Amino acid sequence: MNVYQAYSKEQINSLNNLYVSPKTSRPTASEQKADPKSSNILREVVLEARLTANGKPIKRKVFWHVFSSILNTEGKLSLIATAEGGHTTFKLIPGNYFINASFGRSGITKKVHIPMTGNIEKQIFILKSGGLRLHGVSKNNKEIIDNQLTFSIYSLEPTLNKKPYLIMEKLKAGTIIRLNAGIYQIICQYGNYNAEVNSHIKVEAGKLIDVSIENRAAKITFKLVSEKGGEAIADTAWSIINSSGDTVAESVSAFPSIVLAEGEYVAIAHNKDKIYQREFLVEAGKNTEIELLLKEKRLNLKSITTTPEMD
């Protein structure tokens, strides 16, 4: 029995997608003539999904989609039936079908023939999939527990543009993700700015792997005050500059909290027509509050105006 490219639940609006795959061919002339609709006989076929060939049947959260192998008038394959759960049974008219089993973001599609007579063997779908549970850690392997920590997963399988394609994004730590066996690119993003770590992780069939990705960053809170420990002054805009002189983050909040990768920075506060600055250091895992005092060093607006280039 032929095995075709796997598709996730979101990708199976129509098995027309299968015809885009170089691994799949169009129906033969005999298949086109053997239209299942020409028969009133219903045959029962039992479907079962497993993570590995020697694994136990998956008992729940398997999504089944059955498609006709005959192109409809729109040049697509019609969805015949769906089911959700573990093993399932379909009653189908004799003919050829494409049946997809998806489990999380893993899946497999088979071409199945339902004969007019004779026994129909149980169809076992070997997903060859595993699972990931992602965590972020900081200095000394301390787990990062923060809603601003998210993960994105990219497939490294070859695509037309030869770039990784996004499978899932904005995943929270501790979420179990089911994937086909293979190597994936994982991006661990802490906050909205430069605290980003890129890793390659191997998923093995039948295994759930806990992965901890080190993100050396910290959450820094800024405020402009008239005296140490004072209230944050309103109407303040912030710019955070890294050691290369690039603007890493900006905020118009009087009391912003910004996650930054470890390193050296300059905080610049804009208030009315005055500008204040302070150098500071970010240490991994050490959340810090940075105060800029009104009486500290101020910058003249003219001193930071960009000088025109010479002809």
C-alpha positions in Angstrom: 0.0 0.0 0.0 1.4 3.4 -1.0 2.1 6.0 1.6 1.9 9.7 0.7 3.0 12.9 2.2 1.5 13.7 5.7 -0.7 16.7 6.3 -1.8 18.3 9.6 -5.4 18.9 10.5 -5.2 22.5 9.3 -3.8 21.5 5.9 -6.6 19.0 5.1 -9.4 21.2 3.7 -9.1 19.2 0.5 -6.8 16.5 -0.7 -6.3 18.6 -3.7 -3.1 19.4 -1.7 -1.9 15.9 -2.3 -1.7 16.6 -6.0 0.8 19.3 -5.4 3.1 16.8 -3.8 5.7 15.3 -6.1 5.2 12.0 -4.2 1.6 11.7 -5.4 0.3 10.8 -8.9 -3.1 11.5 -10.4 -5.7 8.6 -10.6 -5.2 6.1 -13.3 -7.8 5.7 -16.1 -9.2 2.6 -14.4 -9.6 4.5 -11.1 -11.4 7.3 -12.9 -13.9 4.7 -14.3 -14.3 2.9 -11.0 -16.4 5.7 -9.5 -17.5 4.7 -6.0 -20.8 6.4 -6.5 -21.8 3.9 -9.2 -22.3 1.2 -6.5 -24.8 1.0 -3.6 -22.8 -1.5 -1.7 -21.2 -0.4 1.6 -18.2 -2.1 3.0 -16.8 -1.7 6.5 -13.2 -0.7 7.0 -11.5 -0.4 10.4 -8.7 2.1 10.9 -6.1 2.3 13.7 -3.2 4.7 14.3 0.1 4.0 16.1 3.1 6.1 16.8 5.5 3.3 15.8 5.2 -0.1 14.1 5.5 -1.9 17.5 3.6 0.7 19.5 0.2 0.5 21.0 -2.9 1.9 19.3 -3.5 5.6 19.9 -6.7 5.8 21.9 -7.8 9.4 21.4 -7.2 12.7 19.6 -6.6 11.1 16.2 -8.4 13.0 13.4 -9.5 10.9 10.4 -10.3 12.3 6.9 -11.5 10.2 4.0 -11.3 11.6 0.5 -12.5 10.3 -2.9 -9.7 9.5 -5.3 -11.7 11.0 -8.2 -11.3 14.6 -9.1 -14.6 16.6 -8.8 -15.8 19.2 -11.2 -13.5 21.8 -9.5 -10.5 19.6 -10.0 -10.3 18.7 -6.3 -10.8 15.6 -4.2 -14.1 15.6 -2.3 -14.1 15.0 1.4 -16.2 11.8 2.0 -16.2 11.4 5.8 -14.4 12.4 9.0 -14.0 11.0 12.5 -12.2 11.8 15.7 -10.9 9.6 18.5 -8.7 6.5 18.5 -9.5 3.6 16.2 -12.5 4.1 14.0 -14.8 2.4 11.5 -16.0 3.8 8.2 -18.7 2.3 5.8 -17.6 3.1 2.3 -18.7 2.2 -1.2 -16.1 0.0 -2.9 -13.4 2.0 -4.7 -10.2 3.9 -4.0 -9.8 6.5 -1.3 -7.1 8.7 0.3 -7.3 8.4 4.1 -5.4 10.8 6.4 -4.7 10.2 10.0 -3.5 13.3 11.9 -2.3 13.4 15.5 -1.3 16.9 16.7 1.0 18.3 14.0 2.0 14.8 12.8 0.2 12.7 10.3 0.2 10.3 7.4 -2.0 9.7 4.3 -2.6 6.4 2.6 -4.3 5.3 -0.6 -6.7 2.6 0.4 -8.7 0.2 -1.9 -12.1 -1.1 -0.8 -12.9 -4.3 -2.7 -16.4 -5.3 -3.8 -16.0 -8.7 -2.1 -13.7 -10.5 0.3 -12.2 -9.6 3.6 -11.0 -6.1 4.3 -8.0 -6.0 6.6 -7.7 -3.5 9.4 -5.8 -0.5 8.1 -3.0 0.4 10.5 -1.5 3.8 10.1 2.1 4.1 11.4 2.5 7.8 12.1 6.2 7.7 13.0 5.7 10.6 15.3 6.9 11.8 18.7 6.4 14.7 21.0 8.2 17.8 22.4 7.7 19.6 25.6 9.6 22.9 25.6 11.0 24.9 28.5 13.1 28.0 28.8 15.9 28.3 31.4 18.2 31.2 32.4 21.4 31.3 34.4 22.2 28.3 36.5 19.5 26.3 34.7 16.8 28.3 36.5 13.4 27.8 34.7 11.9 30.9 33.2 8.2 31.1 34.3 6.8 34.0 32.4 4.0 34.5 29.9 6.4 36.5 27.7 8.4 33.3 27.0 7.1 31.7 23.8 8.4 29.2 21.2 8.0 28.8 17.4 8.6 25.5 15.5 9.9 25.3 11.9 10.2 22.3 9.7 13.6 21.8 8.1 12.2 19.6 5.3 13.0 21.0 1.8 10.5 23.4 0.4 10.2 25.2 -3.0 12.0 28.3 -1.6 14.5 26.2 0.3 13.5 27.9 3.6 12.2 26.4 6.8 8.4 26.7 7.1 6.5 27.6 10.2 4.5 24.8 11.9 3.5 26.5 15.1 4.2 29.8 16.9 3.6 31.5 20.2 3.7 28.3 22.1 3.8 28.5 25.9 6.3 26.6 27.9 5.2 23.1 29.0 2.9 22.6 26.0 3.2 19.1 24.4 3.5 19.2 20.7 3.1 16.1 18.5 5.3 16.1 15.4 6.5 13.7 12.8 9.9 12.2 13.5 12.7 14.5 12.2 14.8 17.6 13.0 13.1 20.9 13.7 14.2 24.4 14.2 13.0 25.9 17.5 13.1 29.6 18.3 12.8 30.5 21.9 11.6 34.1 22.2 11.6 35.9 25.6 9.8 39.2 25.4 9.4 41.2 22.2 12.9 42.3 21.5 16.4 40.8 21.2 16.2 37.8 23.7 15.9 35.2 21.0 17.6 31.8 20.8 17.7 29.4 17.9 18.1 25.6 18.4 17.8 22.4 16.3 15.9 19.6 18.0 15.5 16.0 16.9 12.1 14.4 17.4 12.1 10.6 17.7 9.2 8.4 16.9 7.3 7.1 20.0 9.2 9.3 22.4 8.2 12.4 24.4 11.2 14.6 24.9 11.5 17.4 27.4 13.8 20.2 26.0 15.2 23.1 28.0 16.5 26.0 25.9 18.8 28.5 27.6 17.8 32.1 27.0 20.3 34.4 28.7 18.1 37.4 29.4 16.4 39.4 32.1 13.5 41.7 32.6 14.5 45.3 33.2 12.1 47.9 34.5 12.8 51.6 33.8 11.6 54.8 35.4 12.6 58.5 35.3 12.4 59.9 38.9 13.1 63.2 40.6 14.8 61.3 43.5 15.9 57.8 44.2 13.0 55.5 44.9 10.5 58.2 43.7 7.5 57.9 41.5 7.9 57.4 37.8 7.5 60.6 35.9 4.7 60.5 33.3 5.0 61.6 29.6 8.3 59.8 29.3 9.4 58.0 26.2 12.3 55.5 26.2 14.9 54.2 23.8 17.2 51.3 24.6 20.5 51.3 22.7 22.9 48.3 22.6 26.7 48.4 22.6 26.7 48.5 18.8 24.7 51.7 18.8 21.5 50.1 17.5 18.1 50.8 19.0 16.9 47.6 20.5 13.6 48.7 22.1 11.3 51.7 22.5 8.4 52.5 24.8 6.2 55.4 25.6 5.3 54.0 29.1 6.3 55.9 32.2 7.3 52.6 33.9 8.1 50.0 31.1 9.4 46.5 31.7 11.5 45.2 28.8 13.1 41.8 28.4 16.7 42.1 27.1 19.4 39.7 26.2 22.4 39.9 28.5 24.9 42.6 27.6 25.7 46.3 27.9 23.1 49.0 27.0 22.3 52.7 27.3 18.8 53.8 28.4 17.6 57.1 27.0 14.6 58.8 28.5 12.8 61.6 26.6 10.7 63.9 28.8 9.4 67.2 27.4 12.4 68.9 25.8 15.0 67.1 28.0 16.8 63.8 27.3 18.4 61.7 30.0 20.7 58.7 29.7 22.3 56.0 31.8 24.5 53.0 31.0 23.5 49.7 32.5 24.4 46.0 32.3 21.9 43.1 31.8 22.9 39.9 33.6 21.1 36.6 32.7 18.3 35.8 35.1 18.7 39.0 37.2 15.6 41.1 36.9 16.5 44.7 37.7 15.0 48.1 38.1 16.9 51.0 36.5 16.2 54.6 37.7 17.3 57.7 35.8 17.4 60.8 38.0 16.3 64.2 36.7 19.5 65.7 38.1 21.7 63.1 36.3 23.4 63.7 33.0 21.2 65.2 30.4 21.7 65.4 26.7 21.2 68.5 24.6 18.8 67.8 21.8 21.2 69.4 19.3 24.0 67.1 20.5 22.1 64.0 19.2 21.0 65.5 15.9 22.4 63.5 13.0 25.1 65.3 11.1 24.5 65.6 7.4 26.9 63.5 5.2 29.6 65.4 3.4 29.3 65.4 -0.4 
